[in-house]
Amino acid sequence: MRYGYRRFGAETGTPLLFFQHFRGGLGNWDLLVTDGLAKGRQVILFNYVGVANSSGENATTVDGMADSGAVFLKALGLSQVDVLGFSIEHDRWAERSHWPATGASFVAE
């Protein structure tokens, strides 16, 4: 699997992983938001499977999008991140059984 992503910002603190709306890509984020948050922590933007320059077939459900994020985190070797989602039901993400194992915490939009 190949993921398109951008990882930038301060090398301190817990990284912040951004989840975009359905079929949204890393280019959909407002740079004033992402760059502002990157002043104090690492920011990670990524394209879901099958979106833009990420390979594979895109997910058709929120659960599939969450699965894509879990695989991406494992590929980066990250054991803990904070997650910020846009236009996604955060409680649905938190319910996914693989998220507690990653150490992810959830940030409401």
GIJO-V326343 format. One record per pair of residues at least 12 apart in sequence whose ideal C-beta (glycine too) atoms are under 6 Angstrom apart, sorted by the first residue. I is the first residue (numbers start at 0). J is the second residue. D is the distance in whole Angstrom. If there is no record, write none. Layout:
I_J_D, I_J_D
//
This chain:
0_54_6, 0_55_6, 1_54_4, 2_45_6, 2_53_5, 2_71_5, 3_46_4, 3_51_6, 3_52_4, 3_53_5, 4_45_4, 5_25_6, 5_44_5, 6_43_5, 7_37_6, 7_42_6, 8_37_3, 8_40_6, 8_41_5, 8_42_5, 9_39_6, 9_40_5, 12_40_4, 13_79_6, 13_81_5, 14_41_4, 14_43_6, 14_80_5, 15_40_6, 15_42_5, 15_81_5, 15_83_6, 16_43_5, 16_80_4, 16_82_5, 17_44_5, 17_83_5, 18_84_4, 18_87_6, 19_85_6, 20_85_5, 20_86_4, 24_46_5, 24_50_5, 24_51_4, 25_44_4, 25_45_6, 25_46_5, 28_44_6, 45_71_6, 47_64_6, 47_67_5, 48_67_5, 61_91_5, 65_92_5, 65_95_5, 69_97_4, 72_101_5, 78_102_5, 79_102_4, 80_103_5, 81_104_5, 81_106_5, 82_103_5, 82_105_5, 83_106_5, 85_108_6, 89_105_5, 89_107_6, 93_105_5
//
